[in-house]
Amino acid sequence: MSGAQGKFVTGSLMRHVVVMSLSGAMGLSFTFLVDFLALWWISQLRVEAMIAAVGMAGTIQFAVFSIAIGMMIGAVALVSRTIGQGDRECARRIATLAMLLTAGVQAIVAALIYVFRIPVLQATGAEGEVLALAEHFLSVTLPSMPLIAAAICASAILRAVGDAWRSMAVTMVAGAVAVVLDPLLIVWAGWGVTGAAWSIVAARVAMFGVGLWFVISTHDMLARPVRGDIPTYMPPYLGIALPAIVTQISTPFGNWILTREVAEFGESAVAGWGVVMRLTILAFGGIFALSGAIGGIIGQNYGARRPDRVEGAYWAALKFCAVYTLATWAIMAALTGPIIRSFGLSSEGAAIVEAFTYYAAGAFIFTGALFVANATFNNLARPLWSTGANWFRDGVLMLPLGIAFTVTTGAVGVVWANALANVIAGIVAAWLAWRYIRSLNRTEAVATAAE
């Protein structure tokens, strides 16, 4: 029965967490490597307006992409839970519905941002040359957002069935394409920002093709769409996905607040903050991957009525988070000088990067705790708790902290504000998640005794 229910209901929980997190980290890091490489090659042209433009455009695209991540979380939670219950055919139908909805919603949102891209960028603080370059970048890349959304959903489905390495390969192919095309289009062909944009589009096309191939040909996890599946599976899927979307949107909202604050200090500060954001999502891919990586583990064991293993997975994820953060923090601190020189940042931008790599990066232990708590809430039928935890950080804490720190410490204050907000929210969310898991164990013990 365990084998029929899923691979995560037996075996070492720490091993499952490490394998899924590292493979997810590599996969997610390669997804974000596309944007990082684009920014890095743009920086080689030594025009800070270009760096600032790509950084601001990336902030907008991350907001759009966050909706897809929220829908992906819904797919992982429901597909893995259904597999844990031993119903693979139901899981296939849910996966199909999730894929179609994810791509469709992403197309609608991307179209809206495309139409209003100039006002959105102006509200972010872009003006002059930065505004013109960022607007052009978005005009090329936004139409490809449905492709990366579908690719991320495919990667999530692969994780839900326990295929960590193919899930990773889906996103790795995007990084491989960017490695080849970025220097060719940005520098060699002399296309600059235009070259960066088209390289990203090509990477997304490749990622979509590989993801669809693995989901269909290897695991047969997509079924023929049936209209009757909509009233059957959409309510439980949206019950998880909608709160997850609201949860995920909070992060780009917090980034938008801080980007507006730092824009007051000029192009150099914006360029430095753009580098920090790219370093964050690239270097800490293992932390960002935690929610999706352990979602399948928690979901399968929850579906199999094993709250003891849910608790074990929770603590294993927190331990992984601490070790990963400390190791990454040490490496980033050691490479701070080369990072600043390679991007050609001036003094103000360099100060922002140094504040992050030397000090604030350590706060990702608590950021990771927040993500682990979110995965716990999403997969244990408490998605609104995850929403509340993230918006407490980005909607309640970020603005007053951002204002307070930038007033007292200048542009570098955005780094301190972000770090402190993550520390506070991470501690609160981790404590609530642990309390809820303990309540599940007590409930299961009572039910077992009654039987």
BELJO-V451522 format. One record per residue. RES is the residue in three letters. PSI is psi as a letter, one per 30 degrees, with the letter a starting at -180 (NA if undefined). Layout:
BEGIN
RES:PSI  RES:PSI
END
This chain:
BEGIN
MET:e  SER:e  GLY:e  ALA:e  GLN:f  GLY:l  LYS:f  PHE:f  VAL:f  THR:l  GLY:l  SER:k  LEU:e  MET:e  ARG:e  HIS:e  VAL:e  VAL:e  VAL:e  MET:e  SER:e  LEU:e  SER:e  GLY:e  ALA:e  MET:e  GLY:e  LEU:e  SER:e  PHE:e  THR:e  PHE:f  LEU:e  VAL:e  ASP:e  PHE:e  LEU:e  ALA:e  LEU:e  TRP:e  TRP:e  ILE:e  SER:f  GLN:f  LEU:f  ARG:h  VAL:j  GLU:f  ALA:e  MET:e  ILE:e  ALA:e  ALA:e  VAL:e  GLY:e  MET:e  ALA:e  GLY:e  THR:e  ILE:e  GLN:e  PHE:e  ALA:e  VAL:e  PHE:f  SER:e  ILE:e  ALA:e  ILE:e  GLY:e  MET:e  MET:e  ILE:e  GLY:e  ALA:e  VAL:e  ALA:e  LEU:e  VAL:e  SER:e  ARG:e  THR:e  ILE:e  GLY:f  GLN:f  GLY:g  ASP:i  ARG:e  GLU:e  CYS:e  ALA:e  ARG:e  ARG:e  ILE:e  ALA:e  THR:e  LEU:e  ALA:e  MET:e  LEU:e  LEU:e  THR:e  ALA:e  GLY:e  VAL:e  GLN:e  ALA:e  ILE:e  VAL:e  ALA:e  ALA:e  LEU:e  ILE:e  TYR:e  VAL:e  PHE:g  ARG:e  ILE:e  PRO:e  VAL:e  LEU:e  GLN:e  ALA:f  THR:f  GLY:g  ALA:k  GLU:l  GLY:b  GLU:e  VAL:e  LEU:e  ALA:e  LEU:e  ALA:e  GLU:e  HIS:e  PHE:e  LEU:e  SER:f  VAL:e  THR:f  LEU:e  PRO:f  SER:g  MET:e  PRO:e  LEU:e  ILE:e  ALA:e  ALA:e  ALA:e  ILE:e  CYS:e  ALA:e  SER:e  ALA:e  ILE:e  LEU:e  ARG:e  ALA:e  VAL:f  GLY:g  ASP:i  ALA:e  TRP:e  ARG:e  SER:e  MET:e  ALA:e  VAL:e  THR:f  MET:e  VAL:e  ALA:e  GLY:e  ALA:e  VAL:e  ALA:e  VAL:e  VAL:e  LEU:e  ASP:e  PRO:e  LEU:e  LEU:e  ILE:e  VAL:e  TRP:e  ALA:f  GLY:g  TRP:f  GLY:b  VAL:e  THR:e  GLY:e  ALA:e  ALA:e  TRP:f  SER:e  ILE:e  VAL:e  ALA:e  ALA:e  ARG:e  VAL:e  ALA:e  MET:e  PHE:e  GLY:e  VAL:e  GLY:e  LEU:e  TRP:e  PHE:e  VAL:e  ILE:e  SER:e  THR:e  HIS:f  ASP:h  MET:g  LEU:k  ALA:l  ARG:k  PRO:k  VAL:k  ARG:e  GLY:f  ASP:f  ILE:e  PRO:f  THR:e  TYR:f  MET:e  PRO:e  PRO:e  TYR:e  LEU:f  GLY:f  ILE:e  ALA:e  LEU:e  PRO:e  ALA:e  ILE:e  VAL:e  THR:e  GLN:e  ILE:f  SER:e  THR:e  PRO:f  PHE:e  GLY:e  ASN:e  TRP:e  ILE:e  LEU:e  THR:e  ARG:e  GLU:e  VAL:f  ALA:f  GLU:f  PHE:g  GLY:l  GLU:e  SER:e  ALA:e  VAL:e  ALA:e  GLY:e  TRP:e  GLY:e  VAL:e  VAL:e  MET:e  ARG:e  LEU:e  THR:e  ILE:f  LEU:e  ALA:e  PHE:h  GLY:e  GLY:e  ILE:e  PHE:f  ALA:f  LEU:e  SER:e  GLY:e  ALA:e  ILE:f  GLY:e  GLY:e  ILE:e  ILE:e  GLY:e  GLN:e  ASN:e  TYR:e  GLY:e  ALA:g  ARG:h  ARG:i  PRO:f  ASP:e  ARG:f  VAL:e  GLU:e  GLY:e  ALA:e  TYR:e  TRP:e  ALA:e  ALA:e  LEU:e  LYS:e  PHE:e  CYS:e  ALA:e  VAL:e  TYR:e  THR:e  LEU:e  ALA:e  THR:e  TRP:e  ALA:e  ILE:e  MET:e  ALA:e  ALA:f  LEU:g  THR:e  GLY:e  PRO:e  ILE:e  ILE:e  ARG:e  SER:e  PHE:f  GLY:h  LEU:k  SER:a  SER:e  GLU:e  GLY:e  ALA:e  ALA:e  ILE:e  VAL:e  GLU:e  ALA:e  PHE:e  THR:e  TYR:e  TYR:d  ALA:f  ALA:f  GLY:f  ALA:f  PHE:f  ILE:e  PHE:e  THR:e  GLY:e  ALA:e  LEU:e  PHE:e  VAL:e  ALA:e  ASN:e  ALA:e  THR:e  PHE:e  ASN:e  ASN:f  LEU:g  ALA:g  ARG:h  PRO:f  LEU:f  TRP:e  SER:e  THR:e  GLY:e  ALA:e  ASN:e  TRP:f  PHE:e  ARG:e  ASP:f  GLY:f  VAL:e  LEU:e  MET:e  LEU:e  PRO:e  LEU:e  GLY:e  ILE:e  ALA:e  PHE:e  THR:e  VAL:e  THR:e  THR:g  GLY:a  ALA:e  VAL:f  GLY:f  VAL:e  VAL:e  TRP:e  ALA:e  ASN:e  ALA:e  LEU:e  ALA:e  ASN:e  VAL:e  ILE:e  ALA:e  GLY:e  ILE:e  VAL:e  ALA:e  ALA:e  TRP:e  LEU:e  ALA:e  TRP:e  ARG:e  TYR:e  ILE:e  ARG:e  SER:e  LEU:e  ASN:e  ARG:e  THR:e  GLU:e  ALA:e  VAL:e  ALA:e  THR:e  ALA:e  ALA:e  GLU:NA
END
